Amino acid sequence: MKNSIEQSIIDLNGEEASKASLLKFMGNVLILSTMETVAEVNILSEKCGLGINNMKKLLMDQMFPRQLHVIYN
C-alpha cells in the first residue's frame, strides 16, 4: 500500500533490516550532493557574470528538463 508521501516502494524482503536505512542514507547523499552541485554552479555563473537566470535556462531548458537538478534549483 502506498501513502500520499511516498513515490514508490523498494522491496527489500529477505534482506537485513539495516539495509533499508543504508539505502535511505544513499538516497539522501544523492539529494544533498545534487543540491550542493546546483548551488555551486549558480554561484560560479553569478561570479562569472553570466547570471543565475542564464544558468537556470541552461539547466532547465537544455540539459535536464524535468529532472532532479531542476527540482532542487
Secondary structure as a PSIPRED ss2 file (coil, helix, strand):
# PSIPRED VFORMAT (PSIPRED V4.0)

   1 M C   1.000  0.000  0.000
   2 K C   1.000  0.000  0.000
   3 N C   1.000  0.000  0.000
   4 S C   1.000  0.000  0.000
   5 I C   1.000  0.000  0.000
   6 E C   1.000  0.000  0.000
   7 Q C   1.000  0.000  0.000
   8 S C   1.000  0.000  0.000
   9 I C   1.000  0.000  0.000
  10 I C   1.000  0.000  0.000
  11 D C   1.000  0.000  0.000
  12 L C   1.000  0.000  0.000
  13 N C   1.000  0.000  0.000
  14 G C   1.000  0.000  0.000
  15 E C   1.000  0.000  0.000
  16 E C   1.000  0.000  0.000
  17 A C   1.000  0.000  0.000
  18 S H   0.000  1.000  0.000
  19 K H   0.000  1.000  0.000
  20 A H   0.000  1.000  0.000
  21 S H   0.000  1.000  0.000
  22 L H   0.000  1.000  0.000
  23 L H   0.000  1.000  0.000
  24 K H   0.000  1.000  0.000
  25 F H   0.000  1.000  0.000
  26 M H   0.000  1.000  0.000
  27 G H   0.000  1.000  0.000
  28 N H   0.000  1.000  0.000
  29 V H   0.000  1.000  0.000
  30 L H   0.000  1.000  0.000
  31 I H   0.000  1.000  0.000
  32 L H   0.000  1.000  0.000
  33 S H   0.000  1.000  0.000
  34 T H   0.000  1.000  0.000
  35 M H   0.000  1.000  0.000
  36 E H   0.000  1.000  0.000
  37 T H   0.000  1.000  0.000
  38 V H   0.000  1.000  0.000
  39 A H   0.000  1.000  0.000
  40 E H   0.000  1.000  0.000
  41 V H   0.000  1.000  0.000
  42 N H   0.000  1.000  0.000
  43 I H   0.000  1.000  0.000
  44 L H   0.000  1.000  0.000
  45 S H   0.000  1.000  0.000
  46 E H   0.000  1.000  0.000
  47 K H   0.000  1.000  0.000
  48 C C   1.000  0.000  0.000
  49 G C   1.000  0.000  0.000
  50 L C   1.000  0.000  0.000
  51 G C   1.000  0.000  0.000
  52 I H   0.000  1.000  0.000
  53 N H   0.000  1.000  0.000
  54 N H   0.000  1.000  0.000
  55 M H   0.000  1.000  0.000
  56 K H   0.000  1.000  0.000
  57 K H   0.000  1.000  0.000
  58 L H   0.000  1.000  0.000
  59 L H   0.000  1.000  0.000
  60 M H   0.000  1.000  0.000
  61 D H   0.000  1.000  0.000
  62 Q H   0.000  1.000  0.000
  63 M H   0.000  1.000  0.000
  64 F C   1.000  0.000  0.000
  65 P C   1.000  0.000  0.000
  66 R C   1.000  0.000  0.000
  67 Q C   1.000  0.000  0.000
  68 L H   0.000  1.000  0.000
  69 H H   0.000  1.000  0.000
  70 V H   0.000  1.000  0.000
  71 I H   0.000  1.000  0.000
  72 Y H   0.000  1.000  0.000
  73 N C   1.000  0.000  0.000
